[in-house]
Amino acid sequence: METQTLTYLFVGASFALYIGIAFWSRAKSTNDFYVAGKGVNPIANGMATAADWMSAASFISMAGLIAFLGKDGSVYLMGWTGGYVLLALLLAPYLRKFGQYTVPDFIGTRYYSNTARLVAVICLIFVSFTYIAGQMRGVGIVFSRFLEVDIDLGVIIGMIIVFFYAVMGGMKGITYTQVAQYCVMIFAYLVPAIFISILITGNPVPQLGFGDTLTGTSTYLLDKLDQVTIDLGFGAYTENTKTNIDIFCITAALMFGTAGLPHVIVRFFTVPKVSDARKSAGYALIFIALLYTTAPAVAAFARINFVDSIQDVEYSAAPDWFKNWENIGLIAWQDKNDDQSIQYSSGNALEGVRPDYSDRRGKNGERILNNRPNDNNANEIYIDRDIMVLANPEIAKLPGWVVALVAAGGLAAALSTAAGLLLVISSSISHDLLKKTFMPRINEKQELLFARIASAIAIVIAGLFGIYPPAFVAQVVAFAFGLAASTIFPALLMGIFSKRLNKEGAITGMIFGLIFTSSYIIYFKFINTSLNLPENWLFGISPEGIGFVGMLINFAIAFIVSSVTNNPPKKINEMVEDIRKP
C-alpha cells in the first residue's frame, strides 16, 4: 500500500477515534466541562497531562532545534523538563486542594479581588494564544506535507476536529481524547527513532545509540557530527555558542514558564484527591521522559541523515523527500555557483527569513523564489527546522507505514495541546469573566453555553494564528513560556507560600511582568528585527530568555507594593494555611 494511502488511513482512524471519544464522554455540566467531574484516574490523568504538555513544539520542533543548534538546543530540553518538576512539587497539590475550576479563579480568590482575576485572565489569554500559534502551525505543516493539502486548509481541518471534541466534550472529552493522543504520539515518536538508531549505530535503544559508534566503524556518532558541522562551517555540534547568561535565562524562563502554564495546571484539578494530584504528576513525568530522553538522539540522527542525503548531490538527482518538502515551501535551493549541485553550509541562503515562492520553475526544475539570495555566504539551502522530525523517516528510507504513523503522531501532539489551551481560554471567559465578574446571576446551563461559544470563538482566532504564524513552532512556544514565567507563575507561587502578599502587589507585579516581557519580545522580534543581536540585548539576554527577568521584576514589584499597602484579610491567611496543610 502506498505511503499516501497509509497516511490517510492512519490519520483518518485517529480522527475518528478522537471524535468518538468526544461523543462518548461529552460534558453534561460545568463540572464536567471545566474539570471532568474531578473523577479522572491518576494514571489516565498522567497520560492526558503528558499529551497536553508535549505539544507540537515537543514532537515536531524540539528535535529540529537541537539538530541545528546542537548543544545550545538542549536549553529547551532541560527547561521544559525541569519546569514540570517545579510544577509537580510547588504548585499542583496545593492548587488541587484549593478545589476550584481555573487558575484565575485561584488568583481572584487568593487576592480577594475581581481586578486580580481580570488581570490573570488577560495574562492567561495572552499566553494561551501565543502558545496556540505554534500548535496550529504544526497542524498545517503535517496536513500540507502528508495529506497534500494547502497549509491554510490543513489548519482549518484541524480547527474542525478540535471543535468537535473541545466544544462538545469539554475537559471530560479532552481528557480521554488526550489519553488516546498520548498513545499515538509516543508510539509515533519511538518507532522511527528505534528504526533509525539500528540503521545508524546498530543499537535498538535510541538513548544509547546517541552515545554509540556508527555501524561498522569505531567512530562515535557525536564525534562524526562534530566533524561534519565544523566542515560545513558551523560550530562543533557538542559545543555551546550562546553565552552562559543567555543559556541560564532561557532555561529558567522555560522552567518557570512551564510551572505557570494554565492548561497544564488545570489538569491537576480533574483528579478526586490531593494525593491523586501528586500521583498524576509522577506518572506524567514518566510518560514525558519517554519522549524527552529520545529527542537528543532523534536530533542527532536527523542532522547526520540530512547532510548525507543532499550534500553535493545534483539537484536533478535529489531524493524524493527533498522535492516533496520543497513543493510546500519548507525547504528551498538556490544554485549560487551555477554547478547544478546542492551545497549546504553555514549562513542564510536567502535574504528573507522564509522563502517566498512563485509558480515558476528554474532551469534545473527548482521552484523559483521571489526572495533575493544572500550572496555573502555559499549556503544554497533554506530549511525550516520544523520539518526535521517529520521528514526524518523519509530521509532514512523507512517503510511507508512509519511515515504515516509520524504524520498521525504530529497531529496528535498539536491537537492535544491546542484543545487544552482552548478549554482554558473558554473556561476563563465563561467562568471567571462572566460568572464570577460581569454576569454572576447566570445559571449553570447558561454558563455551559457561554463556555462552548467561547471555545468556538477561540478556535477561530487560533486558526488565524496558525495561518499567519509569527515564527517557527518552538520559538513561538518559547515566548509563551516566557510570558507565563513573568506573569502567572509568581502570582501562584507567592499566593501559596507568602501570606503577606496582597491584591495590590499581585496585580501590579503581573502587569509589570506582562508589559516588560511582551514589549521586549515584540520590539526585537517584530518591530526592529535588525537589532535582534546579542550586543543589543539587555545584559546579553535574548527575547527567548527575557521572561526570567520579567519574573524577577514581577516578584520585586509585588513584594515592594505589598510592603507599603494593607495586609490581606484574616480569612485569606487562613485559606493559605489550609491549602498548605498536607
N, C-alpha and C positions, 0 to 999 in steps of 0.2 A: 504494500500500500504506500502511496506517495506521501511525502512529508506534509504537504499542504492538506491532504485529506485527513491525515492523522491529527494535525493541529486543530482542524475544525471539530473533529470528534472529541478530542481531549478538552478543548475549551468549551464546546457545547455541553458536554456531560457535566463539567464542573459548574457551569452557569445554571444548568437545570437543578443540580444538587443544592446550590445556594438558594435559589428561588423556592424550591420545595421545602427547605428547612424554614424559610421565612413564613410560608403559608402554615406550616405545622405549628410554629411557635409564635404566631402573631400576637402582639400585645393587646390585652383587653382592658387595661387600666394604666393610670400614670405610673403606678409602682412597677408594672411590667415594662413600660416604655422607658423609664428612667434607669432602673436598677435590676431588671429581670426578676422582680419579685423577691430579691435577696435570697434566692434559693439555689444558686449555682454551685455544683460540686467543686471543691478546690482544685482537683486535677483538671477538670474541664475549664475552669477559670484560668488556670495556669496556661493552658494551651491558647485560650482566647486572648489572654494578656500578651503572650508571645507574638501571636499573629497581629494584634493591634499595634504592638510596639515595633515589630520588624516590618517596616514599611517598604515601599519601593526603593527608598534610599538604601536600606539594608540589603535587599535582594538584588536589585538591579545595579545600583550605583556605587555602593561602598567598595566592592572588589575592583570596580573600574577605577575609582580614585586611587586605591592602593597600587593598582597595576601601573599607573602613570606617575604617581607621586612617590612610590617606593616607601621608605621608612616614614616619610612625612605623613603619608596617608594613614598611618597607624593611630593618629590622634582621634580619628573617627571611631575606630575600633575600641580604643581604650575609654574614650569619653562616654560613648553610649552605653557600654557595658558597666563601667564604674558608676554611672548615673543611676542605673537600675538598682544597684546595691544600695545607694543612698535612699532611693525611693522606698525600697523594701524595709530598711531599718528605721528611717527617720519619720516617714510620713504615713505609709499605708495602714498600719494597725491603728494609729490614732484617729485618722480620718474615718476609718470604718466604725470605730467606737462612737464617733460623733453621730453617725447614723442617718444622715440626710441624703439628698439626691445629687448635688452638684458641688463643684469647687467654689463657685461664687456664693453658694448657699452657706458654706462654712465661713468664708471670709465675711459675708454680710452679718452672720450671727455672731461670730467671734469678735468682730469690731463694731457690733451693735449699731450698724449704720447702713441704710439703703444706698447712700453715696458710695461707701466702700464696695457694696455689692455691684453697683453700676460700673465702677472703675474696673473691678475684677472681670465683669462681663466684657467690657471693651478690650481689656488685655487678652482675655481668652479668645475672643473673636479674631483679634489681630494675629495672635499666634496660630490659631487653628487654620485660618485661611492661607497664611503663609505656608504652613505645612501641607495643606491640601494641594497647593500649586504643584508641588513635587510629585504627589501621588497621581494626579490626573495626567501629568505629562508622561509618567511611566506607563499608564494605561494606553495613552495614544501611541507611544513608541512600540509597545508589544503588538497592538492591533495593526498598525501600519505595516510592520515588517512581516509578521507571521500570518495575518489574515488578509494581507494585501488590500487594505483599505486606507484611505487618507487619514493622516494623524487626527485631524479635526473630527472626522466621522468616528474614529476609534474612541475619542474622548466622549462623544455623545452616546455611543453604545454603552460605555462604562457607566455613564450617568444614569441611564435607564435601568441597568442591572442594580446599581446601588439604591436607586429609588424604590425598587420593589422590596428589598429586604430591610432597608433602613426605615423607610416611612411606614411600612406595614408592621414589621416585627419589632421595631424599637430596640432597646437593649436586649430584650429576650431573644428576638430573632437574630440580632447581630452576634450575640454571644455564641450561639450554637453554629451559626454560619462560620464564625471565626475558628471554631474548633476544626471544622472541615477544611477551611482555608489553610490552617497551620499544617495539617497533614499533607495537603497538596504541595504547599510551599517547601516544606523541609525535604520531602521526597524529591521534588524537582531540583533542589539545590545540591543534595548529596549524591544523587545518582551520576550526573555528569562529572562531578568532582572525583568520584571514585574511578570512573572510566578513564579520565584524563590522567589521574595520578598513576594508574597502572601503565598507561601508554608512555608517559614521560620518565617515570622513576622505577616502575616495576613494583611499587608499593601500593597496596589497595587502600591504605588509610591516608587520606589527603593530608591530615595534620602531620603525619610522619614523613610523607613524601616531600613535603615542603622543605624539610631539612636533610633529604636523602640525596644520593648521587643519581645522575642521569643514567638511564638504561644502557648497559653495555660499556660504561665508562667509569672512571674514578673521579670525575669532576662533579662537584656538588652543584645542585640546581641554583642556589643563590650566588655561588662563585661565577657560574656561567651568566647569570643575569647581570651581575656587576660588570662583567667584561663587555657584554652586549650593549648595555646602556652607555658605558664610557665610550665605546667605539662609535656609537651613534651621536655623540656629542652631549649626552645628558650626564648628570652626576651619577655616582655609584648608587645602585638600587638600594643598598643597605645602609646608606648614609643620609643624614638629615641635611636639608638645605635651608629650612626655616630657622629663625633664631630661637633660642631657648625660651625667651619670654612669650613669643607668639605661640609656640607649641604648648606651653603651660596654659596660656589663656584660652586657646581653642579647646583644649582638653577639658579645662574647668568649666567653660561655658556649656559644652556638650553634657558634662556630668550633671551640673546643677539644673540645666535646662531639661534634661530627662526627668529629673526628680520633680519638675514643675509642670510636666505635660498633663493637661487636664484629661485627655482621653484615656491615658494610662491610669491615672489616679482613680478615675471613676470606676474602673474595673474592680477595684477592691471594695466598692460599695455593694457588689452584687452577691457576695457570699453570706451565709447565715450568721457567722460569728466572727469575732475579732481574731480568734485563733485560726480560723479558716483563711483570713486575710494573710496571715503570716505563712501558712502552708502554701497558699496560692503563689505568693512571692517566691518561695523556694522552688516550687515546680516550674514556674515560668523561667527562672534563671537557668535551670537545667535545659529546658526546651530552647531557650535563646542561645545557650552555649553551643548547641549542635551546629547552628549556622555560623556563629561568630568565630568559633575556633577553626572553621573550614575556610572562611573568607580570605585570609592571607595566602593560603595555598592556591585557591581559585585565581587570585590576582596574579600570582607568580606564573601559574600555568598559562593564563590568558596573555600576559605580556610576551612570554617567550614564543608561544604559538603564533601570535600576531606578527612578530618580526620575521620568524622563519617562513611564514606563509606568503609574505608580499615583498620582502626586501629584494631589490634588483630583479624583480620579475617583470617581463614585458607586459604592458597593460593588456594587450590582446590576449595574453595567456593568464590573466589574473583569475584567481579562483571565483567560483560562483558566489560565495558568501560576500565577497568584496563588492560585486556588482549589485547584489540584492540590496545591501545597505546603502550603496551609492544612489540607487534609484529612489530612495525615500529621503535623501538629503542628510544622512547622518555620517557619511564618510565622503571624502572628496579627493580628487587627484588633479594636480596642476603640473604639466610637463614643462618644468622651468628650463631644463637644459636641452630639450628637443631630442632626447635619445629614445623616447617611447617606453622607457622603463620606469618603474616606481622606485623612488628613493625616499626613505623615511629617516629623518634625523631630528635633532632638537630645533626648536624655534617654531613660530607660527607660519603655516603655509600661506595663509590669507591675511589681508589687512583687516578684514572684518572678524567679528567673534564667531559667527556662524556662516556657512556657505549659503549664498543666495542663488538659487538655481533658475535656469531658463529651460525652455523646452528643446533647445538646440543641442546637437551633438558635435563634438570636435572631430578632427581628422582621425583620431585613434578610437573613436566611439565613446569617449568620455562625455559626461554631462557638462555642458558649458556653464560656467559660473559667471554671475554678474559682479562678484567680488573682484577686487584687484589682488593679484598675487603679491605676497610680501617678498620682495626680491632681496631683502637684507640677509636671508639665510637660504640654505639649499633644500630645506624640507619641502617635499611636494605633497604631503599627506595631511589632510584635516580629518580628525576622527573624534566623534562625540564619545566621551567617556562612558556615557550611559549604556552603550551597546555592548560593552565587553563581556559581561556575564551572559547576555542573550546570544551573542554571536559565538561564544566560546565552543559550544558543541559542534557548530557548523565548521568552525576553523579546524577543530580536531577531527573532523570527518566521522562523527559519531552517528549511530543509526537514527533514522528519521523519527522514531518514537521518542527518543531522548530530546530531540529538538522541540517536538510538540509538547513534551512534558515541561520543559523550561518555559515555554510560552504560557502554559496554564499556571505555572508557579509564579511567574512575574505578575500576571493579572491578579492572582490571589493575594500577593503581597500588597499591591497598590490598592485594591478594592477593600481589603480588610481594614487598613488604616484609614482610608477615606471615609468608610462607613462609621468608624468610631469617632472621628473628628466631627462629622456631620451631626451625629447624635448629640455630642457635647454642645455644639452650637445651638441646635434646636432646643435642647433642654434648658440651656441658659436663657434663651429668649422667652420660651413659654413659661418656665418655672420661676426664674429669677427676675426677669424684666416685667412680665405680665402678672403672674400670680402673686409674687411677693412684693412687687413695687407699684405698678400702674393700674392693675385690674384685680385687686385682692378678692373681689366678690365672685369671680368666675367659678363654676363648679368643675368637678373632675372631668366630666365629658367634654366640656368646652376647652379645658386645659390640654387634654389629649389631642383635640382637633387642632388647636393652635401649634402644638408641638409638631404635628405632621405637616402643617402648612409651612412652618419654619424650616423643616427638613427639606421640603421640596424647593423652597427659595434658595436655601444654602447650596443645594445640589447644582442649581443653575449657575450660581456665582462660582462654585468650584469648577464647573465645566469651562467657564470663561478663563479662569486661571490656567487650566490645562491647555486651552487653545492658544493663549498668549502668555507663555511661561516667561518669568523674569530671568531664569538661569537654569543650569542643568540640575538634575534632581537632588543630589546630595548637598549641593551648595545652597539651594533654596531651603532645604530641611535644616541645614546648619543654622541659617538665620532664624528659623522658628525656634530652635533650641536656645539661641542667644536671647531672644525676646522673652521666652519662658523663664530663663535664668534671672533676667533683670526685673521681672515684674511679679510673677506668680509665686515662684519658689520662696523668696524672702518673706512674703506675707504669710505663707503656710507655715514655714519653719518657725518664725517668730510668734505666730499665733498659737503654736503648740508649746513652745519652750520658754516664752517670755510673757509673764503676766503683766509686766509694766507697759508693754506696747499698747497704745490706744488707737482709736479710729483716725485721729488726725495724723499720727505718724505713719500708719499703714497706707492711708490714701496718698499722702504726699510722696512717700517712698515709691509706690507703684507708678505714680505719674512721672516722677523724675526718671525712674529707671526706663520706662517706656519711651519717653521723649529722647533721652540721651542715646539709647541703643538704636532706636529706629532712625534717628537723624543721622547718626554716624554711618549706618549701613546704606541708607538712601543716598547720602552725599557721595560716598566713594563708589557705590555700585551702579547708581542710576543717573546721578546729576553730573558728576565730574570724574568720569572713569579714567581719564588720562592721568589723574593724580593718585590713582589706586596703586601706589607703590610703597614699599617699606619705609623709605625715607620721609614720606608724608604722613604716615600713620602716627597716632598718639602713642608715644613710648614704643613704637615699632609693633603695635598690636593690630592685626588685620581685622577687617569687618567680621570675619567668622569668629573671632575671639573676643570681640568688644563686649559681648553680653556679660562676661565675667566682671569687667569694670563697671558696667551698668548695675550689676547685682551689688557690688560693694557700695556704689552710690546709693542704691535703694536702702541697704542696711543702715548706712551712716545717716541719711536724711531721716529715716524712720525713727531711729534712736534719739537723734537731736530734737526733733519736733515733739516726740513723746515726753522727753525730759522737761520741756518747758510748758507742757499743757497738762490737763487734768488726768488723774489716774483712771483706768477703766472701772466701771461699776463692780460692786462686790459679787454680783451674780455671774459676771463674766469670769472673774478669777476662780469662782467655784466650778464653773464649767471646764475651765482649763485644767484645774486639778483633777477633775473627774475623768477626762479623756486620757490623762497621763497615768492613771492607775492601771496596773496590769489586768 
